[in-house]
Amino acid sequence: MTPIDTKRRVLMGAGLTLAGLPAASAQERPQPPRQMLSAAAMGARGDGRADDTAALQSAIDTALGPDGPGYLVIPPGTYRVTRTLRFATARGEKGDITRNHGILAHGARIRSAIADGSNVFEFVSEATVRFLLIEGLDILGSGRDGHGILLECEHTEHYLYNFCLRDVTVQGVGGDGARLMGNVFEGQIINTYLRDNRRNGLTLGHGARAGILSAIHAFGCVFGQNGRYGVDMINGCYDAAFHGCYFLLNAGHGLVASNGCTLLSNCGFENNHEAASSFDKGGPGIWLQGFATLIGCTAYSMFKQTRLIEAYVVDQLVMIGCSGSGDAAAKGAGLA
C-alpha cells in the first residue's frame, strides 16, 4: 500500500468523518421537498429528430441543483443531443449534495450526434456528493464523441461516494463507455452493459491531479466488443471488485489491472483479443500486476484468447476454482 493510500485509509477508517460532516450540516439546513421533475416539462421531446440538448441540460440543472427536487425522470423516447450534458457542483461546502438524487431513465435513449470528441454525460464533483443514482440510462454514441459517462472528483478534500449506476447501457461512443476518476468510492455498478465502444468499456482510476478511487463493486455487468479493453484500471488504482461479470470479444484484454485487483468472483472471460491476427498473437483474458483474488472465474476461447490470466505477481495471488479452456483454433487455451 502506498503512502497516499495509507493516508486515505486513515481518513476512511475514522468512519469517513470528513465526508460525513457535510451530511450532518445538511440536516440542519431546510431541504426542498423530494419530488421528481420530468424532462418533458422542460421541453424535451424524445422523438429522435429534435435537438433535445438544451431541454435536457435545463432539466438536469433544475433537478439536481441545490433548490431542485433531486430526481430527474426522462420519459421513454429517443433524445438527440449535440453537445455534452454536464452537471458540476458548486465548489466547496455550498456545492455539497447529501440527499438522494439522480436520473431515472428507463425506456429513454440518449442518441449522441456529438462530433468533436466531447463526452456525452458528465457529473463533476467539486464538493462532497453522496447518494447519486443513475438508473436506466441508455446512451448510443456517434463514434465521434468522447466517453459515454464520466464521474469525476479530482480533489483530496471533496468526495463522490455512496453512488450507483444501475441498468445502464452505453454503446458506440468514441471513448470509454464509462469512466470513473479521482476521489470516487463506495459505489456500485449493477446490471450495466458497456459494449462496442471505441476505447474501453469501463475505465477506473485514481485522479490525474488528486483523489483515490476505491471500494467500487460491479455486479452482473457485461464489458464486450470494445476497441481496447473491457475494463482498464489506471493511475495505480486497485480497489475494485467484479462479481458475476462477463468480459468478451474485446480487441485486447478483458481486464487490465496494472496495480492489482481486490476481487473477481464468478466472472467469465470469452474470446478476447479480437484484434490479434491469430491465436499465437493473442493473449490472456486478464493482464495483472501486483495482487488479486479470483474465485470461480472461467476463460473460454475459440479464437485468440490464450488463457485466463497472465500475471506479474509482487504480492499475494489467490485463485480458487478457476479454469481455462478452448476449442477450434484455441484448443491450446488454458488457465495461466
PEKAJO-V944746 format. One record per residue. N is the residue number from 1. PSI is psi in radians with two decimals (none if undefined). BURIAL is + if it has 16 or more other C-alpha atoms within 10 Angstrom, else -. Layout:
n | psi | burial
N | PSI | BURIAL
N | PSI | BURIAL
This chain:
n | psi | burial
1 | 2.29 | -
2 | 2.84 | -
3 | -0.68 | -
4 | -0.64 | -
5 | -0.66 | -
6 | -0.76 | -
7 | -0.74 | -
8 | -0.72 | +
9 | -0.60 | -
10 | -0.77 | -
11 | -0.78 | -
12 | -0.56 | -
13 | -0.32 | -
14 | 0.46 | -
15 | 0.49 | -
16 | 0.81 | -
17 | -0.82 | -
18 | -0.77 | -
19 | -0.49 | +
20 | -0.39 | -
21 | -0.79 | -
22 | -0.58 | +
23 | -0.71 | +
24 | -0.78 | -
25 | -0.55 | -
26 | -0.56 | -
27 | -0.38 | -
28 | -0.30 | -
29 | 2.50 | -
30 | 2.35 | -
31 | 2.44 | -
32 | 2.70 | -
33 | 2.54 | -
34 | 2.00 | -
35 | -3.11 | -
36 | 2.30 | +
37 | 2.30 | +
38 | 2.37 | +
39 | -0.48 | +
40 | -0.56 | -
41 | -0.31 | -
42 | 0.14 | +
43 | 0.03 | -
44 | 2.31 | +
45 | -0.68 | +
46 | 0.55 | +
47 | 0.04 | -
48 | -0.13 | -
49 | -0.80 | -
50 | 2.61 | -
51 | 1.85 | +
52 | 0.18 | +
53 | -0.94 | +
54 | -0.72 | +
55 | -0.76 | +
56 | -0.69 | +
57 | -0.73 | +
58 | -0.68 | -
59 | -0.73 | +
60 | -0.83 | +
61 | -0.72 | +
62 | -0.80 | +
63 | -0.74 | +
64 | -0.13 | +
65 | 2.92 | +
66 | -0.48 | +
67 | 0.18 | -
68 | 3.01 | +
69 | -0.30 | +
70 | -0.78 | +
71 | 2.40 | +
72 | 2.22 | +
73 | 2.18 | +
74 | 1.92 | +
75 | 2.81 | +
76 | 2.47 | -
77 | 3.13 | +
78 | 2.12 | +
79 | 1.97 | +
80 | 2.27 | +
81 | 2.55 | +
82 | -0.03 | +
83 | 2.98 | +
84 | 2.36 | +
85 | 2.12 | +
86 | 2.36 | +
87 | 2.16 | +
88 | 2.26 | +
89 | 2.82 | +
90 | 2.72 | +
91 | 2.38 | -
92 | -2.87 | -
93 | -0.56 | +
94 | -0.29 | -
95 | 0.00 | +
96 | 2.41 | +
97 | 1.95 | +
98 | 0.42 | +
99 | 2.88 | +
100 | 2.34 | +
101 | 2.86 | +
102 | -2.82 | +
103 | 2.21 | +
104 | 2.11 | +
105 | 0.58 | +
106 | 2.23 | +
107 | -0.07 | -
108 | 2.40 | +
109 | 2.26 | +
110 | 1.97 | +
111 | 1.96 | +
112 | 2.30 | +
113 | 0.36 | +
114 | 2.35 | +
115 | 0.15 | +
116 | 0.29 | -
117 | 0.08 | +
118 | 2.67 | +
119 | 2.78 | +
120 | -0.86 | +
121 | 2.32 | +
122 | 2.38 | +
123 | 1.96 | +
124 | 2.12 | +
125 | 2.10 | +
126 | 0.25 | +
127 | -2.73 | +
128 | 2.08 | +
129 | 2.27 | +
130 | 2.76 | +
131 | 0.62 | +
132 | 2.29 | +
133 | 2.18 | +
134 | 1.99 | +
135 | 2.32 | +
136 | 0.07 | +
137 | 2.32 | +
138 | 2.03 | +
139 | 2.19 | +
140 | 2.01 | +
141 | 2.92 | +
142 | -0.26 | +
143 | -0.21 | +
144 | 0.12 | +
145 | -2.98 | +
146 | -2.24 | +
147 | 2.66 | +
148 | -0.94 | +
149 | 2.22 | +
150 | 2.14 | +
151 | 2.16 | +
152 | 2.40 | +
153 | 1.56 | +
154 | 1.15 | +
155 | 2.76 | +
156 | -0.45 | -
157 | -0.08 | -
158 | 2.86 | +
159 | 2.64 | +
160 | 1.88 | +
161 | 3.02 | +
162 | 0.82 | +
163 | 2.96 | +
164 | 2.30 | +
165 | 2.08 | +
166 | 2.36 | +
167 | 0.72 | +
168 | 2.50 | +
169 | 2.27 | +
170 | 2.15 | +
171 | 2.51 | +
172 | 0.25 | +
173 | 2.83 | +
174 | -0.21 | +
175 | -2.39 | +
176 | 2.60 | +
177 | -0.88 | +
178 | 2.61 | +
179 | 2.11 | +
180 | 2.11 | +
181 | 2.42 | +
182 | -2.54 | +
183 | 1.16 | +
184 | 2.09 | +
185 | 2.97 | +
186 | 0.92 | +
187 | 2.77 | +
188 | 2.47 | +
189 | 2.01 | +
190 | 2.29 | +
191 | 0.86 | +
192 | 2.45 | +
193 | 1.99 | +
194 | 1.66 | +
195 | 2.61 | +
196 | 0.62 | +
197 | 2.67 | +
198 | -0.43 | +
199 | -2.08 | +
200 | 2.73 | +
201 | -0.86 | +
202 | 2.35 | +
203 | 2.26 | +
204 | 2.42 | +
205 | 2.60 | +
206 | 2.74 | +
207 | 2.56 | +
208 | -0.53 | -
209 | -0.71 | -
210 | 2.80 | -
211 | 2.44 | +
212 | 2.06 | +
213 | 2.37 | +
214 | 2.88 | +
215 | 0.83 | +
216 | 2.25 | +
217 | 2.25 | +
218 | 2.28 | +
219 | 2.17 | +
220 | 0.66 | +
221 | 2.77 | +
222 | 2.25 | +
223 | 1.71 | +
224 | 2.63 | +
225 | 0.54 | +
226 | 2.74 | +
227 | -0.13 | +
228 | -1.58 | +
229 | 2.79 | +
230 | -0.90 | +
231 | 2.39 | +
232 | 2.16 | +
233 | 2.00 | +
234 | 3.04 | +
235 | 0.53 | +
236 | 0.07 | +
237 | 2.70 | +
238 | -0.34 | +
239 | 1.29 | +
240 | 2.62 | +
241 | 2.49 | +
242 | 2.21 | +
243 | 2.06 | +
244 | 0.57 | +
245 | 2.77 | +
246 | 2.31 | +
247 | 1.97 | +
248 | 2.57 | +
249 | 0.49 | +
250 | 2.73 | +
251 | -0.62 | +
252 | -2.39 | +
253 | 2.68 | +
254 | -0.72 | +
255 | 2.30 | +
256 | 2.10 | +
257 | 1.55 | +
258 | -0.18 | +
259 | 0.31 | +
260 | 2.94 | +
261 | 2.25 | +
262 | -0.85 | +
263 | 2.39 | +
264 | 2.13 | +
265 | 2.24 | +
266 | 0.75 | +
267 | 2.64 | +
268 | 2.50 | +
269 | 2.03 | +
270 | 2.17 | +
271 | 0.76 | +
272 | 3.12 | +
273 | 0.74 | +
274 | -0.42 | +
275 | -0.21 | -
276 | 2.64 | +
277 | -0.38 | -
278 | 3.01 | -
279 | -0.72 | +
280 | -0.43 | -
281 | 0.04 | -
282 | -2.75 | +
283 | -2.98 | +
284 | 2.82 | +
285 | -0.65 | +
286 | 2.26 | +
287 | 2.12 | +
288 | 2.40 | +
289 | 2.43 | +
290 | -1.76 | +
291 | 2.88 | +
292 | 2.82 | +
293 | 2.18 | +
294 | 2.23 | +
295 | 2.10 | +
296 | 0.56 | -
297 | 2.56 | +
298 | 2.69 | +
299 | 2.38 | +
300 | 2.41 | +
301 | 2.49 | +
302 | -0.06 | +
303 | -1.55 | +
304 | -0.13 | +
305 | 2.21 | +
306 | -0.44 | +
307 | 3.02 | +
308 | -0.87 | +
309 | 2.51 | +
310 | 2.22 | +
311 | 2.45 | +
312 | 1.78 | -
313 | 2.18 | -
314 | 0.01 | -
315 | -2.77 | -
316 | 2.29 | -
317 | 2.09 | +
318 | 2.22 | -
319 | 2.13 | -
320 | 2.13 | -
321 | 0.57 | -
322 | 2.72 | +
323 | 2.80 | +
324 | 2.40 | +
325 | 2.97 | +
326 | 2.85 | +
327 | 3.09 | -
328 | -2.20 | -
329 | -0.19 | -
330 | 0.61 | +
331 | -0.43 | -
332 | 0.08 | +
333 | 2.55 | +
334 | -2.71 | +
335 | -0.98 | +
336 | none | -
